Amino acid sequence: MVDNELIDHEAFAAIPSSPDPAKFVSEVFKRSYTHWKGTAFGIDSMIMSRIFLLEHLMKVSPDISLQVKEDARTLAVRWKENLRLQTENSIENIAFFLFLAAYGLVPYFSNDEIFRMVASFAQKKQAPEIC
């Protein structure tokens, strides 16, 4: 777990100096998505660290190239297929919606899908910032 925390800290620190922060965070998500889908141990803490990365990315508010946005959309579509929306207030639902917001992907999903996702995390403290 220490290695994971060190990697998360390094990733967080690298965002402002990255030549393409949006691509950097997207790559972190691609690598970690496969990992958190394959295990149950420590998933909430891993997902929380990814939420912090997304929040930091949104504060930096970089221009997102069409290629990075398309790569993020591809990941979001795959992620949505496996998302457990029935789990009320799931931290993964929050991470997913924040990912959509950070990369400007909300228009790629139907209003019904978005409303279902919002309803699943509306009680969490990140909800006002995401909306």
Summary of the structure (lengths in Angstrom):
residues: 131
radius of gyration: 13.9
end to end distance: 31.9
largest distance: 40.1
contacts: 368
relative contact order: 0.13
helix: 73%
strand: 0%
